[in-house]
Amino acid sequence: MLNEVIYLITEVEKTHDEDGFKQEPEQIKTRCFASLKNTSYREYYQALREDEIVTDIFTVDERDYNLSMIKDEKGKKIKPSLVEYDGTLYRIVRRYRRSATSGNRTIELTCKEVE
């Protein structure tokens, strides 16, 4: 059940400013509902073998996920790379598309906490 409010954050790279300095990427937030679960031991240790420490998995509706994607000036889709939940920022490590029994598709976002 999607009962938690999260923000999917898409980072849009900015070019250099008028003085030639590189600008910080612009962050565009999209509010959506998600379900939250902790990673299993298997997922945790598998990620740890690859020098990643994953902590949480957020499941969102595929339509919400698609709404959070941004097109750049060349028409390329930029996917969200961060999740904000309960004041904590997470980096998306893995995306996985699932088909639900009701016919709705969901996206599982395996995340690690940003330090």
C-alpha positions as CSV (number, residue, x, y, z in Angstrom):
1,M,0.0,0.0,0.0
2,L,1.4,3.3,-1.0
3,N,0.9,5.3,2.2
4,E,4.2,7.3,2.7
5,V,4.9,10.7,1.1
6,I,8.3,11.0,-0.6
7,Y,9.9,13.4,-3.1
8,L,11.6,12.1,-6.2
9,I,14.4,14.5,-7.0
10,T,15.7,14.9,-10.6
11,E,19.0,16.7,-10.9
12,V,19.3,18.8,-14.1
13,E,22.9,19.7,-14.9
14,K,23.5,23.4,-15.4
15,T,26.1,24.8,-17.8
16,H,28.5,27.5,-16.8
17,D,27.3,30.9,-15.6
18,E,28.2,34.1,-17.4
19,D,31.6,34.3,-15.6
20,G,32.5,30.8,-16.7
21,F,32.0,29.0,-13.3
22,K,30.2,25.7,-13.3
23,Q,26.8,25.9,-11.5
24,E,25.3,23.4,-9.1
25,P,22.7,21.1,-10.7
26,E,19.1,22.3,-10.3
27,Q,17.0,19.9,-8.2
28,I,13.4,19.4,-9.3
29,K,11.2,17.7,-6.7
30,T,8.1,15.6,-7.5
31,R,5.8,14.6,-4.6
32,C,4.4,11.1,-4.7
33,F,3.2,8.3,-2.6
34,A,5.3,5.2,-1.9
35,S,5.6,2.2,0.3
36,L,8.7,1.7,2.3
37,K,10.5,-1.5,3.3
38,N,13.9,-2.2,4.7
39,T,16.3,-4.2,2.6
40,S,16.6,-7.9,3.2
41,Y,19.8,-9.5,4.4
42,R,20.4,-10.9,0.9
43,E,20.0,-7.5,-0.8
44,Y,22.1,-5.8,1.9
45,Y,25.0,-8.2,1.6
46,Q,24.9,-8.4,-2.1
47,A,25.2,-4.6,-2.3
48,L,27.9,-4.7,0.3
49,R,30.0,-6.9,-1.9
50,E,29.9,-4.1,-4.5
51,D,31.0,-1.5,-1.9
52,E,27.4,-0.1,-1.5
53,I,25.4,0.1,1.7
54,V,21.7,0.1,0.8
55,T,19.2,0.7,3.5
56,D,15.7,1.1,2.2
57,I,13.5,0.2,-0.8
58,F,10.7,2.6,-1.9
59,T,8.0,1.4,-4.2
60,V,6.2,4.0,-6.3
61,D,3.6,3.9,-9.0
62,E,5.2,3.8,-12.5
63,R,3.1,6.8,-13.6
64,D,4.4,8.9,-10.7
65,Y,7.9,7.9,-11.5
66,N,7.5,8.8,-15.2
67,L,6.1,12.2,-14.2
68,S,9.3,12.9,-12.3
69,M,11.5,12.5,-15.4
70,I,12.6,15.6,-17.1
71,K,13.7,16.1,-20.7
72,D,16.8,18.1,-21.3
73,E,17.4,20.6,-24.1
74,K,18.4,17.7,-26.4
75,G,15.2,15.7,-25.6
76,K,17.0,13.1,-23.5
77,K,15.0,11.9,-20.4
78,I,16.7,12.5,-17.1
79,K,15.6,10.0,-14.4
80,P,15.3,10.9,-10.7
81,S,18.5,10.2,-8.8
82,L,17.5,11.1,-5.3
83,V,14.7,10.4,-2.8
84,E,13.8,12.6,0.1
85,Y,11.8,10.9,2.9
86,D,11.1,12.2,6.3
87,G,13.9,14.8,6.1
88,T,16.5,12.3,5.0
89,L,18.1,12.2,1.5
90,Y,18.7,8.9,-0.3
91,R,20.6,8.2,-3.5
92,I,18.9,5.7,-5.8
93,V,21.2,2.8,-6.4
94,R,18.9,0.5,-8.4
95,R,15.6,0.7,-10.2
96,Y,13.4,-2.3,-10.8
97,R,10.1,-2.5,-12.6
98,R,7.4,-4.8,-11.2
99,S,3.9,-5.8,-12.4
100,A,1.3,-5.7,-9.7
101,T,-1.6,-8.1,-9.6
102,S,-4.1,-5.3,-10.2
103,G,-2.4,-4.5,-13.5
104,N,-0.7,-1.4,-12.1
105,R,3.0,-1.3,-12.6
106,T,5.4,-0.2,-9.9
107,I,9.0,0.8,-9.7
108,E,11.2,-0.4,-6.8
109,L,13.9,2.1,-5.9
110,T,16.7,0.6,-3.8
111,C,18.4,3.4,-2.0
112,K,21.3,4.3,0.3
113,E,21.3,7.2,2.7
114,V,23.4,10.2,1.6
115,E,25.9,11.2,4.2
